[in-house]
Amino acid sequence: MTFECYSSLNAEKFYRALGFVRIREIDIELKPSLMLRGVLMRRNIYEDLVS
């Protein structure tokens, strides 16, 4: 089981400290004419569930 999050570039370090890994850079659409560069991040939570 995994969690995914769309992180801003500034928050990437925060999510990495929580165990998320960078998958790829993405564009996050805030509204039709406003895009924010971000990072798709993923964390495997299976280990947390069975521990």
C-alpha positions in Angstrom: 0.0 0.0 0.0 1.3 3.4 -0.9 0.5 7.1 -0.3 1.1 9.6 -3.0 1.4 13.4 -2.6 1.8 16.3 -4.9 4.5 18.4 -3.2 5.6 21.9 -4.0 9.3 22.2 -4.7 9.7 24.0 -1.3 8.0 21.2 0.6 9.9 18.3 -1.0 12.5 18.2 1.9 9.6 18.0 4.5 8.0 15.1 2.8 11.3 13.3 2.2 11.9 13.6 6.0 8.6 11.7 6.5 9.8 8.9 4.3 8.4 9.9 0.9 10.6 9.5 -2.2 10.7 11.7 -5.3 9.1 10.0 -8.4 9.2 12.9 -10.9 8.6 16.6 -11.4 5.0 17.6 -12.3 2.9 20.6 -13.1 0.1 21.2 -10.5 -2.8 23.1 -11.9 -4.2 25.5 -9.3 -6.7 26.9 -11.7 -6.9 26.9 -15.5 -4.4 29.6 -16.1 -2.1 29.0 -13.1 0.4 26.2 -12.9 2.8 25.4 -10.0 5.9 23.3 -10.5 5.9 20.4 -8.1 7.0 16.9 -7.3 5.1 13.6 -7.3 6.2 11.8 -4.2 5.4 8.3 -2.9 5.7 6.4 0.4 5.2 2.7 0.9 3.2 2.4 4.1 3.0 -1.4 4.1 6.0 -1.7 6.5 4.2 0.6 9.0 1.1 -1.5 8.9 2.8 -4.8 9.6 5.3 -3.5 12.3 
